[in-house]
Structure formats: structure tokens, C-alpha cells
Amino acid sequence: MYVDPRVAHGRAKFDLNRSPRMFAEERRWEISDVITQCLDNFAGPRNRRNLMRLLERQVAPKLARLGLEPYVGPVGHLEGLFLNFSTMSADHGLREFQLQLTVPDLVLRSFASCTIKPHAVARCLQRNGVISLAEIERETSAAFVFARTIRPLALVEHWKQVGVPTTNGLFVGEMTDSDDICMNTYIRPGDNDRPSRWSGFAGLFSDMPRWNADQIRQGSDLLQWMVNHIVALQKSAPFVERFPFLTEPYRSIDDPLDATWAAARASAREDSASS
């Protein structure tokens, strides 16, 4: 189904403001409050054993009741509580945050590791011929999972722009100054006759399985597949040798629909200013 860019932008803005399926920005502070209150109310000795028990028996269950899936245990050389959660807004788009509370120092860190900009959300709607965020949830959720694997590769190879593949397409964007992934747009190389520098990149992931909703929610199957796939690809050549443009600053490539998209973005900004 063809979706007009102006319709896609309008629907993206509407869903990013109103969809109940994702956390609002304020939820980030609610999560921090739960953790802070549990720590403030804890009166026992703050040794490693007691703190890990506190996280497992009090903090994690309360976060689970918020619909989250916290993990308590070791991650690399760190130990404590770890959590990924998403927020959404018409200003920032979709953002995945990583939160970690390490033991025994009780250092709480929360940072956005990946962002899907509103324009990328609108592009994903338009490219997939749908008009609601729920219909591209598998694409956006899978992108967040895969970005966790792409990010360390991008840092090691000093990428400045980045592609995050999904089953149906490719989110394209850049590495930020804080070394996070920002997905600015979404493409489906091969949908038209125009050549794309990203066609070869997307082609490396063309045999990606079609993940079901449970696999995407849990993430482990996706992460394992991507890690194994990248390791296999790296044996023949690093990504930066295959695609030298990855180390160049990100730039938007002209598109036949650019004028329409520009009009759609301008209209969205005018609506925001008048509301």
C-alpha cells in the first residue's frame, strides 16, 4: 500500500505522542524513583551479599510490575542490576535506554544508547506501506536489539555513519559524539531503480530469519544470530574495508520524494508550534 509521506509523518507524530505500547519519557524517572526508594529504605549492612539480595528480592520485582525485565547478576566485569527500556516522544522519536546499578558502589547510570528519530519512524511506516506504529513494532524493536551488537563493532572500526539491518529493511544514521547510535532514516534498498551505497551492506544480512514477536521481545536469539553472522563476515574482510564510506560523516542522499518529505516535516513543525 502506498503511504503519502505527509500521512506517514502525521501518523508517526500521533503515535509517538499517544501510543500506550511504549513508555512515556516520564517513565524513566519513575524507574529511578523505584530504585532510589528501595535503597533509601534499606537499613542493613551494605555489603555485596546484602545488596545483591536487595536488588533481586525487592528492586527487580517492583520493576517487573512496571512491565520491565530487569536482570540481576554479572555482566562482564560488573555486577548488579541491568535493564533496557524504551521511551517515545514526538520530539525525540523512539529511544532505548540502558540502566545499570552496580554493586557494591551503588553507582546508578542511565543513558540513551540508541535513538530512532521521528523521520526514521515515518520512513519506516511509508516504506512498509502501513500507517500505525504497532505495525512496524517488529522492525523498530529488532533494530534496538541489533544496535546493541552493531554499536561495539562501529566503535572498534571508528564508524561515523551506521546501518542497522532488520528483516524488511535498513535503518541508517550516525554515531553521536557520545558514541551512541542515532538512526535518522529507514530505507529498503532495491525497492526502486536508484543505486544506493547501502545496497551491499543490506545484502550481507539478506538471509536474516523472520523473527517472531517472542524472539524479538527476549532478544537472545537475535543477538546470538547477529554476533555469529558478524564474526563470520569479519573473517573475510572488515566492514570498513568492504564499505569505506562508514568512516565518512553521515549525509543525507537526495531522494525523489525529498521535496514531499521536506513539506511533511515543515507541516509537522508548524503543527507543533501552533499546538
C-alpha positions in Angstrom: 0.0 0.0 0.0 1.3 3.4 -0.9 1.5 5.8 2.1 1.9 9.5 1.4 4.9 11.0 3.2 2.7 13.6 4.8 0.4 10.9 6.1 3.4 8.9 7.4 4.8 12.0 9.3 1.3 12.7 10.7 0.8 9.2 11.9 4.3 9.0 13.3 3.7 12.1 15.3 0.3 10.9 16.5 1.6 7.5 17.6 4.7 8.8 19.2 2.6 11.2 21.3 -0.2 8.8 22.2 0.7 5.1 21.8 0.2 3.2 25.1 2.5 0.4 23.9 5.7 2.1 24.9 6.9 4.0 27.9 6.4 7.8 28.1 9.5 9.9 28.8 8.3 10.3 32.4 8.7 6.6 32.9 12.4 6.9 33.1 12.1 9.0 36.2 9.6 6.5 37.7 12.1 3.7 37.3 14.8 5.7 39.0 12.4 6.5 41.9 11.7 2.8 42.5 15.4 2.1 42.8 16.1 5.1 45.0 13.3 4.4 47.4 14.3 0.7 47.8 17.9 1.8 48.6 16.8 4.6 50.9 14.6 2.2 52.9 17.3 -0.5 53.2 18.7 -0.4 56.8 21.0 -3.5 56.7 24.8 -3.6 56.2 25.6 -2.5 52.6 27.9 -5.4 51.7 27.9 -7.2 48.3 25.7 -10.1 49.5 23.0 -8.0 51.1 22.9 -5.5 48.2 22.6 -8.3 45.6 19.8 -9.8 47.6 18.0 -6.4 47.9 18.2 -6.0 44.1 16.9 -9.5 43.4 14.1 -9.6 46.0 12.9 -6.0 46.2 14.0 -3.8 43.3 13.7 -6.3 40.4 10.1 -7.5 41.4 8.9 -3.9 41.6 10.4 -3.1 38.2 8.9 -6.2 36.8 5.4 -5.0 37.9 6.1 -1.9 35.7 6.3 -4.3 32.7 10.1 -4.3 32.6 12.5 -7.2 32.5 15.4 -6.4 34.8 18.4 -8.7 35.1 20.3 -9.1 38.4 23.8 -10.7 38.2 27.1 -10.3 36.5 27.7 -8.7 33.1 31.3 -8.8 32.1 33.4 -7.3 35.0 30.4 -5.6 36.5 27.8 -7.0 38.9 24.4 -5.6 39.8 21.1 -4.8 38.2 20.8 -4.2 34.4 17.9 -3.0 32.4 17.0 -1.9 28.9 13.8 0.1 28.4 12.3 2.3 25.7 10.7 5.7 25.7 8.9 7.6 23.0 8.0 11.2 22.2 7.2 13.3 19.1 10.4 15.4 19.7 13.0 12.6 20.2 11.3 9.6 18.5 12.0 6.2 20.0 14.9 5.8 22.4 16.3 2.8 24.1 17.9 3.5 27.4 20.3 1.3 29.3 20.2 1.5 33.1 22.7 -0.2 35.4 23.1 -0.2 39.2 26.4 -1.7 40.1 27.4 -3.3 43.4 28.9 -2.6 45.8 29.5 1.0 44.8 25.8 1.6 44.0 26.5 3.7 41.0 23.3 4.3 39.0 23.8 5.1 35.4 21.0 5.7 32.8 21.9 6.7 29.3 20.3 6.5 25.8 22.3 4.0 23.7 20.1 4.1 20.6 17.6 6.5 19.0 15.2 6.1 16.1 14.4 9.7 15.0 10.8 10.6 14.2 11.7 10.9 10.5 13.0 7.3 10.5 9.8 6.2 12.1 7.8 8.0 9.4 10.0 6.5 6.7 9.6 3.0 8.1 5.8 3.4 8.0 5.9 4.7 4.5 8.4 2.1 3.2 6.4 -0.7 4.7 3.0 0.6 3.5 1.4 0.9 6.9 0.0 3.7 9.0 0.4 2.8 12.7 3.4 2.4 14.9 2.1 -1.0 16.1 2.6 -2.3 12.5 6.3 -1.6 12.5 7.0 -2.6 16.1 8.9 -5.7 15.0 11.1 -3.5 12.8 11.8 -0.9 15.5 12.2 -3.4 18.3 14.5 -5.6 16.3 16.6 -2.6 15.4 17.1 -1.8 19.1 18.3 -5.3 19.7 20.6 -5.4 16.7 22.0 -2.0 17.6 23.5 -3.4 20.8 25.7 -5.6 18.6 26.4 -3.1 15.9 27.5 -0.4 18.3 30.7 -2.1 19.6 31.7 -3.0 16.1 31.1 0.6 15.0 33.3 1.8 17.9 36.1 -0.6 17.1 36.2 0.3 13.4 35.6 4.0 14.0 32.4 4.3 12.0 30.9 7.7 11.7 27.7 6.5 10.0 25.9 3.3 10.7 23.4 0.9 9.3 21.2 -1.3 11.5 19.5 -4.1 9.4 16.1 -5.6 10.1 14.1 -8.3 8.4 12.4 -5.9 6.0 14.9 -3.0 5.6 17.7 -1.0 7.0 17.8 1.9 9.5 20.6 4.4 8.5 22.1 7.0 10.7 25.3 8.1 12.5 27.4 7.6 15.6 26.9 10.5 18.0 29.5 12.4 19.9 28.7 10.3 22.9 29.3 7.1 20.9 25.6 6.2 20.7 23.6 5.2 17.6 21.2 7.6 16.1 19.0 6.2 13.3 18.0 9.1 11.1 16.1 7.4 8.3 14.9 4.0 7.0 15.4 2.5 3.6 14.7 -0.6 1.6 17.5 -0.9 -0.9 16.2 -2.5 -4.1 12.7 -1.1 -3.8 13.4 1.3 -6.6 15.9 1.5 -9.5 18.1 4.1 -7.9 21.6 2.8 -6.8 22.3 3.0 -3.1 25.7 2.8 -1.3 23.8 0.8 1.3 22.7 -2.0 -1.0 25.8 -4.0 -0.4 25.6 -3.5 3.3 22.0 -4.6 3.5 22.8 -7.6 1.2 25.1 -9.0 3.8 22.1 -9.6 6.0 19.7 -10.8 3.4 19.4 -14.3 4.9 18.2 -12.9 8.2 15.5 -15.1 9.7 11.9 -13.8 10.1 11.8 -13.4 13.9 8.6 -13.9 15.8 7.3 -11.5 18.5 8.6 -13.6 21.4 12.1 -13.9 19.9 12.3 -10.1 19.4 11.0 -9.4 23.0 13.5 -11.8 24.5 16.3 -10.7 22.2 18.7 -13.5 22.8 18.1 -15.4 19.5 18.6 -12.1 17.6 21.8 -11.2 19.5 23.3 -14.6 19.0 22.5 -14.7 15.3 23.9 -11.2 14.7 27.1 -12.0 16.7 27.7 -15.2 14.8 26.9 -13.5 11.5 29.3 -10.6 12.1 32.1 -12.9 13.2 31.7 -15.0 10.1 31.7 -11.9 7.9 34.8 -10.4 9.6 36.8 -13.5 8.7 36.8 -12.5 5.1 37.1 -8.7 5.4 36.4 -6.0 8.0 33.3 -3.9 7.3 35.4 -0.7 6.8 37.2 -2.4 4.0 34.0 -3.5 2.4 32.3 -0.1 2.9 34.9 2.7 3.4 32.1 5.3 3.5 31.2 4.1 7.0 34.1 6.2 8.3 32.8 9.3 6.5 30.4 11.8 8.1 26.8 11.0 7.7 25.0 12.9 4.9 21.5 12.5 3.6 21.3 11.4 0.0 18.9 13.1 -2.4 15.7 11.2 -2.9 12.9 11.7 -5.5 10.5 12.2 -2.6 12.7 14.7 -0.8 10.5 17.7 -1.7 7.4 15.9 -0.3 9.3 14.8 2.8 10.5 18.3 3.4 7.0 19.6 3.1 5.8 16.9 5.5 8.5 17.8 8.1 7.7 21.6 7.7 4.0 20.9 8.2 4.8 18.8 11.3 6.9 21.6 12.8 4.1 24.1 12.1 1.6 21.9 13.9 3.9 21.6 16.9 4.4 25.3 17.0 0.7 26.0 16.9 -0.3 23.4 19.5 
